[in-house]
Amino acid sequence: MTILKYMNRRAIKITKLLLLTNVLFLSTAYAQDSVAPEATAAEATLSFWDIPVLEEAFIEASPTDRKDGIPVGELGIDGGNKAMIVRLAQEIADDQHGNFDGLLIVHEGKLLFESYYRRGRINLPHPQASATKAYTAMALGRAIQLGYLTMADLDKPLTSFLKDLDPTKFVEGVEKITLHKALTMCGGLSISEDQREEFRKSSDELKGQGLVQALFENSEPITSASQSFLYGNFNPRLVMQVIDAVVPGTAEDFIKNELLDKLGITNYNWQTNDVTGLPEAGWRTSMTSRDMAKWGLLAANRGKWNGEQLIPEVFVAKAINRIVRQSDDENFTDYDSISNVGYGYFWWQADMKVGNKNYFSTSAQGGSGQYIILIDELDLIVVTTVHRLEKSVLQVTAERILPAFIK
């Protein structure tokens, strides 16, 4: 054998070895016994934007069982293509998909993948933005399960549950606003910017049900035309008002005792609305990524948690399925691999295209990328926290995560 032939064969062997090493790295990147980053006691008191950025991403394909109510497994062993997911995680760590703070994947009821980046910490509640709306819907569902409301009540005038109002001052059509309409963002309220400014000046008069009274007095008349989908926080606030009116005690105590405590969610922040004094309904909550996964499991299991039916199955089915479709709202824009976007009870729906097939998804969504995405056909839950997004979380999920779980 000539020296040249020997060197060529040697080079081929080295190249194959490097390729194999690269594949093995992608499959086993980051030590399995590494410890998830935790915020210190001092950091936990900081504003989210003041949390120090992690020096190195945490990527774990065999999450630790923290005895928090979430079963764990191992990616690649209990499902999913490990190399594909770890490769995506490394790209996220390399700033290729926006400023992610966390990515978790639950498959067949087990947490198989857990990762944190930048300001993400396993024990740090992350701002949820509008994902809060989905939690508010679940709180209403809990009230139904306990008998404080019925499914038939969803189609009754919302005013029938609020006894402190003066209906003689309402604009025309207020009786058209039902819980069903409010939950689907179709309440129909229309308040001018000038009137909103007046509300801000007279906030002391809007405590309790005072805000609802003011809204129903100062809105444009409620008509069939006005009751089209309009995304915003008035509708969630109406729902929270009903929760507070029908449950014993306060809405805050009810949500804590009957929902959060049941789910084992203790490390959270659910702020109070400065005007009404009630829990915020559309934003201003913070949850850890693992607790977001619990909300996803609750929805995926149709309201059941640890064998107990916390929310009626029929209510969850309405919440997470498409009720509203046609709208000019920007949130309904279809693009690339995402189509047929719709809305249920404060939960979004969309079809995700992989190859020639569409997979139905439903999700709690918060601005910038706080998502809890359920793909029922694949028994898959994807949780993301993001503080600046460059590409849609739904697109990343459809293009990079779903293929790893499609057999």
C-alpha positions in Angstrom: 0.0 0.0 0.0 1.4 3.4 -1.0 1.8 6.1 1.6 -0.8 8.2 -0.3 -3.5 5.5 -0.2 -2.8 4.9 3.5 -3.2 8.6 4.3 -6.4 8.8 2.3 -7.9 5.8 4.1 -6.7 7.3 7.4 -8.4 10.6 6.6 -11.7 8.8 5.8 -11.6 6.9 9.1 -10.9 10.1 11.0 -13.8 11.9 9.2 -16.2 9.1 10.0 -15.0 9.2 13.6 -15.6 12.9 13.8 -19.1 12.5 12.4 -19.9 9.8 14.8 -18.6 11.9 17.7 -20.7 14.8 16.6 -23.9 12.6 16.6 -23.0 11.3 20.0 -22.5 14.8 21.3 -25.9 15.9 20.0 -27.5 12.9 21.7 -25.8 13.3 25.0 -25.1 17.0 25.2 -24.8 18.3 28.7 -24.3 15.9 31.6 -27.3 13.9 32.6 -26.5 14.5 36.3 -26.2 18.3 35.8 -28.3 20.5 38.1 -30.9 22.8 36.8 -30.2 26.5 37.4 -32.0 28.0 40.4 -32.6 31.6 41.3 -31.0 32.6 44.6 -33.2 34.1 47.4 -31.8 37.5 46.4 -32.5 37.0 42.7 -36.0 35.9 43.4 -36.8 39.4 44.7 -35.6 41.1 41.6 -37.6 42.3 38.7 -37.6 39.8 35.8 -35.5 42.2 33.7 -32.9 42.4 36.4 -32.4 38.6 36.6 -28.8 37.8 35.5 -28.4 36.0 32.2 -27.2 32.4 32.5 -23.6 31.9 31.5 -24.4 28.5 30.0 -27.7 27.0 28.9 -29.1 24.0 30.8 -30.2 21.2 28.5 -31.5 18.0 30.0 -33.0 15.0 28.2 -33.6 13.1 31.4 -35.3 15.5 33.8 -35.0 15.1 37.6 -38.0 13.9 39.5 -38.6 16.8 41.9 -41.6 15.2 43.6 -43.8 18.1 42.3 -46.5 16.0 40.8 -45.0 15.8 37.3 -43.9 12.3 36.2 -40.5 12.3 34.4 -38.9 10.1 31.8 -36.1 10.1 29.3 -36.2 11.6 25.8 -35.4 8.9 23.2 -36.2 6.1 25.6 -39.8 7.1 26.5 -40.4 8.8 23.1 -39.1 11.4 20.8 -35.9 11.7 18.7 -33.3 12.9 21.2 -30.8 14.1 18.7 -33.3 16.3 16.9 -34.6 18.0 20.1 -31.1 18.5 21.6 -30.0 20.0 18.3 -32.9 22.5 18.4 -32.0 23.3 22.1 -28.4 24.0 21.1 -29.6 26.4 18.4 -31.8 28.2 20.9 -28.7 28.5 23.2 -26.8 29.9 20.2 -29.5 32.7 19.8 -30.9 31.3 16.5 -34.6 31.4 17.5 -35.0 34.4 19.7 -34.5 34.9 23.5 -36.0 31.8 24.9 -35.9 31.4 28.7 -37.3 27.9 28.9 -38.4 24.9 26.7 -40.1 21.9 28.2 -41.6 18.9 26.5 -44.1 16.4 28.0 -44.9 13.2 26.1 -47.5 10.6 27.1 -47.8 12.3 30.5 -44.1 12.4 31.3 -41.7 15.3 31.3 -39.0 14.1 28.9 -37.1 17.3 28.2 -36.3 20.4 30.2 -34.1 23.3 29.3 -33.4 26.8 30.5 -31.6 29.8 28.9 -30.9 33.4 29.7 -33.3 34.5 32.5 -34.9 31.0 32.9 -34.6 29.3 36.2 -36.3 26.1 37.4 -37.6 27.8 40.5 -38.3 31.2 39.2 -41.9 32.2 38.2 -41.8 33.7 34.7 -44.2 36.5 33.5 -47.1 34.8 31.7 -48.7 37.8 29.9 -52.0 36.6 28.3 -51.5 33.0 29.1 -53.2 34.2 32.3 -56.5 34.2 30.3 -56.4 30.4 30.0 -55.9 30.1 33.7 -58.9 32.3 34.3 -61.0 30.1 32.1 -59.9 27.1 34.1 -60.9 28.9 37.3 -64.4 29.4 35.9 -64.5 25.7 35.0 -63.6 24.9 38.6 -66.6 26.9 39.8 -68.8 24.9 37.6 -67.4 21.6 38.8 -68.1 22.6 42.4 -71.7 23.6 41.6 -71.5 27.4 41.9 -72.4 27.6 38.2 -73.7 25.2 35.6 -72.9 24.7 32.0 -76.3 26.2 31.1 -75.2 29.3 32.9 -72.7 30.0 30.2 -75.5 31.1 27.9 -77.2 33.4 30.5 -76.8 37.2 30.6 -73.6 37.9 32.5 -75.6 40.6 34.4 -77.7 37.9 36.1 -74.7 36.9 38.3 -73.8 40.5 39.3 -76.3 41.7 41.8 -74.7 45.1 42.6 -75.3 46.6 39.2 -78.0 49.2 38.3 -79.5 48.0 35.0 -81.5 51.1 34.5 -78.3 52.9 33.4 -77.1 50.3 30.9 -76.7 51.0 27.2 -78.8 49.0 24.8 -77.9 45.3 24.3 -76.0 44.6 27.5 -78.2 41.6 28.1 -76.6 40.0 25.0 -73.3 39.6 26.9 -73.1 36.1 28.2 -70.3 34.1 29.8 -69.9 32.2 26.5 -69.6 35.5 24.6 -67.0 36.8 27.1 -65.0 33.6 27.1 -64.7 33.7 23.3 -63.8 37.4 23.2 -67.1 38.3 21.7 -68.6 40.4 24.5 -69.1 43.3 22.2 -68.0 46.2 24.5 -66.7 49.2 22.7 -65.1 51.9 24.9 -63.5 55.1 23.5 -60.0 56.2 24.4 -61.4 59.3 26.0 -63.7 57.2 28.2 -60.8 54.9 29.2 -58.9 58.0 30.3 -61.9 59.0 32.4 -61.9 55.6 34.0 -58.2 56.1 35.0 -59.1 59.4 36.6 -62.0 58.0 38.6 -60.5 54.6 39.6 -61.8 54.9 43.2 -65.4 54.6 41.9 -64.6 51.4 40.0 -63.9 49.1 42.9 -65.7 45.7 43.0 -68.4 45.7 40.4 -68.0 49.4 39.8 -65.9 48.9 36.7 -68.6 46.6 35.1 -71.2 49.2 35.9 -69.1 51.9 34.2 -68.4 49.7 31.2 -72.0 48.8 30.7 -73.0 52.5 31.0 -70.4 53.9 28.6 -70.0 51.4 25.9 -71.4 51.8 22.5 -74.7 49.7 22.2 -74.1 46.0 22.1 -75.2 44.5 18.8 -74.8 41.3 16.8 -72.2 43.2 14.7 -70.2 44.4 17.7 -70.2 40.9 19.2 -67.5 39.7 16.9 -64.1 38.5 18.1 -62.1 41.4 19.6 -59.0 40.4 21.6 -58.4 42.3 24.8 -58.8 42.3 28.6 -62.3 43.6 29.2 -63.8 40.1 28.6 -61.5 38.3 31.0 -62.3 40.9 33.6 -66.0 40.3 33.2 -65.4 36.5 33.7 -63.4 37.2 36.9 -66.2 39.4 38.2 -68.6 36.5 37.9 -66.2 34.1 39.6 -65.9 36.5 42.5 -69.7 36.9 42.7 -70.6 33.3 42.7 -67.9 31.5 44.8 -67.9 31.6 48.6 -65.3 34.0 49.9 -63.1 35.9 47.4 -62.0 34.9 43.9 -58.4 35.1 45.1 -58.9 32.6 47.8 -61.0 30.4 45.6 -58.3 30.2 42.9 -55.6 29.5 45.4 -57.5 26.9 47.5 -59.5 25.1 44.7 -57.1 25.2 41.8 -53.5 26.2 42.5 -53.2 24.2 45.7 -54.8 21.2 44.1 -52.2 21.4 41.3 -49.4 21.9 43.8 -48.6 25.3 42.5 -47.2 27.3 45.4 -44.4 29.4 43.8 -46.3 31.9 41.7 -47.4 35.5 41.5 -51.0 36.4 40.6 -51.3 40.1 40.9 -54.4 42.1 41.9 -56.1 44.5 39.6 -55.4 48.0 40.8 -58.9 49.2 40.1 -61.3 46.4 40.9 -59.3 44.8 43.7 -59.9 41.4 42.1 -57.2 39.0 40.7 -56.0 40.0 37.3 -57.8 38.0 34.6 -55.9 38.6 31.4 -52.3 39.2 32.4 -49.9 40.0 35.3 -49.3 36.4 36.6 -46.1 34.6 36.8 -45.6 30.8 36.9 -42.6 28.4 36.7 -42.2 26.4 33.5 -43.0 23.2 35.4 -46.2 24.7 36.7 -47.1 25.7 33.2 -46.7 22.1 32.3 -49.2 21.2 35.0 -51.8 23.5 33.4 -51.1 21.7 30.2 -51.5 18.3 31.8 -54.8 19.4 33.4 -56.2 20.4 30.0 -54.8 17.4 28.2 -56.4 15.1 30.8 -59.7 16.9 30.3 -59.8 18.5 33.7 -58.6 15.6 35.8 -55.6 15.8 38.1 -54.3 12.9 40.2 -57.6 11.1 39.7 -59.8 14.0 40.7 -62.0 15.8 38.3 -61.2 19.4 39.0 -62.9 20.8 36.0 -65.9 19.3 34.0 -64.7 17.4 31.0 -67.4 19.1 28.9 -66.2 22.5 29.9 -62.5 21.7 29.0 -63.6 20.3 25.7 -65.3 23.6 24.8 -62.3 25.7 26.2 -59.6 24.0 24.1 -61.5 23.5 20.9 -62.2 26.0 18.1 -65.3 28.0 18.5 -64.5 31.3 16.8 -62.7 31.4 13.5 -63.4 34.3 11.1 -61.8 37.6 12.2 -59.5 40.3 10.9 -57.6 40.3 14.2 -53.9 40.0 13.8 -53.8 37.0 16.0 -55.7 35.0 13.4 -53.1 35.4 10.7 -52.2 32.1 9.0 -48.7 31.6 7.9 -46.2 29.0 6.7 -46.9 25.7 8.6 -49.7 27.2 10.8 -53.3 27.6 9.5 -56.9 27.6 10.5 -56.2 29.6 13.7 -59.2 29.9 16.0 -60.3 30.5 19.6 -62.1 28.6 22.3 -62.6 29.7 25.9 -59.4 31.9 26.3 -57.4 29.1 24.5 -56.1 29.4 20.9 -56.3 26.6 18.3 -54.3 26.1 15.1 -53.5 23.4 12.6 -49.8 22.5 12.4 -48.6 21.2 9.1 -45.8 18.5 9.0 -45.2 17.1 5.5 -48.7 16.5 4.0 -50.5 16.2 7.3 -52.1 18.7 9.7 -52.0 18.2 13.4 -54.6 20.0 15.5 -53.1 22.1 18.4 -54.6 24.1 21.2 -52.6 26.5 23.3 -52.5 29.0 26.1 -50.6 32.0 24.6 -48.9 35.0 26.2 -47.2 37.8 24.4 -43.5 37.3 23.4 -43.8 33.5 23.6 -45.3 32.2 26.8 -47.0 29.1 25.4 -48.5 25.9 26.6 -49.2 23.9 23.4 -51.1 20.6 23.3 -51.1 18.3 20.3 -53.5 15.6 21.3 -52.9 13.2 18.5 -49.2 12.9 19.5 -50.0 13.1 23.3 -47.5 16.0 23.4 -47.3 19.2 25.5 -44.7 21.9 24.7 -44.0 24.7 27.2 -42.0 27.8 26.3 -41.1 31.0 28.0 -39.5 33.8 25.9 -38.7 37.4 26.5 -38.0 38.5 22.9 -39.3 36.4 20.0 -37.9 36.2 16.5 -39.9 33.4 15.1 -43.3 32.1 16.1 -43.3 29.5 18.8 -46.0 27.6 16.9 -43.7 27.5 13.8 -40.8 26.3 15.8 -43.0 23.6 17.3 -44.4 22.5 14.0 -41.2 22.5 12.1 -38.7 21.3 14.7 -40.5 19.5 17.6 -43.4 17.7 16.1 -41.2 15.8 13.5 -39.2 14.4 16.5 -42.4 12.7 17.8 -44.0 11.5 14.6 -43.3 7.8 14.0 
